[in-house]
Amino acid sequence: MRERRVAHKRRSAALQRRRLGILAGFCMLGFTALGLRAVQLQALDAEWLSARAHAQRQATVRLGPLRGEIRDRHGTLLAGSATVSSVAASPRRMVDGQRTAAALARALSLPQGALRKRLDSRRSFVWVKRWVSPEEAERVQELGLAGVSLHPERKRFYPNRGMAAPYLGFAGRDGEGLTGLELAFDIALRGASTSLPLLRNAHGQTLIHWEGDTHARSGARIVLALDARLQHFAENALADAIQRTRAKHATLIALDPWSGDVLALVQRPTFDPNRFWREDPRNFRTRAFVDSFEPGSTLKPFGIALALEAGAVKAGDRFDCEGGIWPVRNRIIHDFKPHEVLTVRDIVRLSSNIGAAKVADRLGSERLVSGLQRLGFGAITGSGFPGEAPGILKPLRKSQAVERANLAFGQGIAVTAVQLAAAGAMIANGGRRVWPRLVLRLEGPAGSLEWPSGLGERVLSQATADEIKKMLHSVVANGTGKAAALPHHSAAGKTGTAQKVVNGRYSMDRYVASFIGFAPVQHPRLVVVVVLDEPRAAHTGGVVAAPVFREVTSFALEQLRLAEGGAI
Amino acid sequence: MVNTRVRGGGLLLRVLLASAVGISVGSGLLVWTRTEIVSLHYRLTRLTDLEAKLRRDVEMLRVEAAALAAPRRIEAKARALGLRYPDAGQVIRLPRFQVAAGAPE
């Protein structure tokens, strides 16, 4: 009995051990399987699974490059870019379109009706609002609406708003330069696009996730020759002039005659490039480069310079100005005020049309036209500005006496303000050609590219240039340009009042008033051209344009210390 | 005979248990390492996010600073304070201070 009990106990113990063994075996197998599975998930299939998860939660958007900055010669930021958010929706993925539209309208201050209509479609992608503020982006994010997502986009900012706007131009919503310097240097400014990964949640909403260095492909920085201080002052002066004269529009360009640097380029009216889509597109044109006008008397010094250079006349030669009325073929040429006999100097000082026409007669049609071409008229200046107009300068035959006479006092020719300024700079610097220099340098990741100076070859002799400078000084000292005289410095210049052509005829009440001048006379530091289109209160260049020259040049010479050799 | 079987079975059990423990510990270590990598990746992503956000803030601040320093705005503020441009001749340029040789600049 006892033996049977012992045997039974032994069998039970053996059975228990076997059961324990089996259990331990199962446990071990289980752990081993778990371990192996963990190894499989975490090591063997890790990459594949990770890629699959990545693909489920991640989307990629193409982010435009961060457009390069535009700065003035002293480093003032004129145009810069930043990354902002835009709100987009996928109406197909929305759970409740009505509720979504109402919530978005509240968060983004949009009209609810229009937004609801837009979100009612079955499209897969709709912009709700582009370039939202950080606060608006945060509000949208907090709403957590299905089918609504935030997208990073680049935005161009112009911190000085309308300052130099027609000259700088602007970049479109997709980051491409559309006008002005933004267009001219688009390739350099643009840089390269980059792909930006975004995270998606379970509802397919895109969550902003800014991964990677989005700056790596930003465009080059452009340093302009422009001086923001002078530009600002000139903008104010021109705005005042527009108000005083009620002119349709006005342009001012200031050049350094020794380098061709465009120190200021002002246009009124202007526009705010930050909201270009709401502005009048007529103001987008950079008139100084693309609009041609008949220069009138501001062209006289150049015809006379050519006659002096060719030896056709001398400064002291006297011409009968016919008492202010001179018939040429079938036309009568008038002087604004009648004059009798005038020297060449006085023809410039008193702006006699008849005197200028008689000097041009001595020079001859061919030499007059080819000479004006040599001075840069009738061709683009080489500035590189997009859409620059060459102006109009037609060849003349010897027999075209009326046309030659007209050309001598600036009719039958069309010039741009920048051509006039470049030609004026040529007189100011003693006879060397000047190309307007818009940019000082490009600064990119690979280094800096300096723009060459705009000072070119000699076109007029020093003696001719000096003689013309004296004549132009007399215009300001005691001629038609007295309003341009500076309180502390000598100035030289020429007034211009040109009748506008309306329906093929010269208008009797629409004029372009202009002034071209430089200062100081001995060593000019600044050439300024002022053009006012259709001034109403008074219409002569000496009355409406010359004071603007005085104001701007005086500021530049005295407050920017240009006259003392200060660096602008 | 029985004792030998029992002793043999116990050894096998111990080997199996030790293997199971080894595999479990090894797997645990591997999983912990991977989890730690993922966790570090999350931290890195958060920091990258922060860096990118700070970069964006810098971009915006740069533009804002330029807008605040715009000549038009400064002039309006100055005029509101009763300031105006100096008249011609009121700007006096001071001679540059000459530093004596050897003196600290």
Interface residues (C-beta under 8 A of the other chain):
Chain A: R10 A14 R17 L20 G21 A24 G25 C27 M28 F31 T32 L34 G35 L36 A38 V39 Q42 A43 A46 L66 T76 L77 G80 S81 A82 T83 V84 P134 F157 P159 N160 R161 M163 H209 W210 E211 G212 T214 H215 A228 R229 H232 N236 P487 H488 S554 F555 E558 Q559 R561 E564
Chain B: V2 V6 G9 L12 L13 L16 L17 S19 A20 I23 S24 G26 S27 L30 V31 R34 T45 T48 D49 A52 K53 R55 R56 E59 M60 R62 V63 E64 A66 A67 A69 A70 P71 R72 E75 Y85 P86 A88 G89 V91 R93
